Amino acid sequence: MYDANAVASVILTAFITILLSPNSFYMYRIKVAIADDHMVFRQGIIGIIGHHTDIQVVCEASHGKELLQQMPVHKPDVILMDIKMPVMDGLQATTALHEQYPSVKVLALSMLDDEAYIIRMLQCGAKGYLLKNAEADEIVEAIRTVYSKNYYFNEQVSVAMLKEILTDERIDLGSDMFPVELTTRERQILELICHEYTNYQIGEELAMSHRTVEGYRMKLMEKTGTKTTVGLVLFAVKNKLIAL
């Protein structure tokens, strides 16, 4: 006679082992899209990602408009975005993605080692910035990090942000930045945003609903002419609207 409990235990153990295996069909794979107007480069990235079982390329596009058309079908988690592309460039595409698909993480991947472009991409909604000559391991690590932690800060991003915040010489962002008048409540909320408080945490701190906090956040972005939280924080610190 077989012990039913023992048999069930063996089956359950085997199932869990299969489920957690790196090659398991059931293991979630990070879905990646690539937007770049150079086919050879896209193929190279596909080749790099193909060596990793936890990541898969679900679509590729030669410009931003083509990428946006594919979004409803493929629903990528992370997008590797070039900046200089025809029809719709990376800045325009990232802005559109941030508005239409805010949960998708955009990781800029460009030949442009330029602090102004780095800051502009972050302000448009990108969560990180890589140079195309980055090592294969760094590209893969950046995908995993931006997926799990929402941001990927390497040396290029850190230096650009520090220079924009700490130096007196502003990086040319290609748009006018202006001082703004804020109410006492707006200043309180802006300061908490700059200290990385979430809408819920700010609501608890100031005794208001998270929806009210989100309304203030949107109003602050409107007043400062920014489109993302990163842009709002950069604007606030650079223009001395708050003291960190």
Steps between C-alpha positions, in 0.01 A plus 500: 500500500620848417482771762267757341647786700855405403407477132325838516805651667733369230274634222472838669878524546559409135245758384659776710845405370381527141318824573809666647742367243676772290372326187148457631216584266322658796777742598405856411723656237552875476346615173727740311437718195776661294455829316797582276527589132802275444399139434850366562504657846156358584616155394808534718289581805266211423804272487623625840160458665455157343763357736286580807194295588338769717474758218336487159468745212133526407518766229731738317442828318699737279344815648273619781174498303549138397571409862182670627295310242631171639452581870139374538591164348834417664477692831876515578627563853821675395582694185852560372463837330735670255477882485579594141239326282290606199122564509487517883819530704573355842411819689155518339438127538606496866268792575210320332576175682517678835153641439336192348687214673641641827590156640735422210867568571695677227876449498677735260770329295687753287833599350445853638728543801353843568376622838225711344350194327528292818308759702244552222432126474454475878263796492301334221454193720800272438614297801864470400757573228758271340757559229492260206860402567404363842606144575242227439487416871421862588213513250348184646551622857342835413190324363464292816562796729263743329230229497534411868601835652343746254826691435851425376765757596846450355793742490369700203161562662642576845754752370242676282249528784759619750627762258147622431417522872823613661675733258415858421540440127174354373506231236322626190175305492363676196208653690450800724482445874343767713448575870149420625286608791388214723251488784611377843325167441660460157844561653433239769399243242788586267750456782360156585508400132866600489561276801351204305168481686222319312152649461374277781785600734445869426128454567572344838751773586266787406164337584355495148403234248752365251273623220524855637879461514504385137299810409763719667777307323341562160449868585867531597606346169271740317643802684861396444453384141630150581356165394645249747591477866871499409454823305304653788772417753776633274305821447429544873858452615660695216270796550528481880129450551580263785800434723632145523 
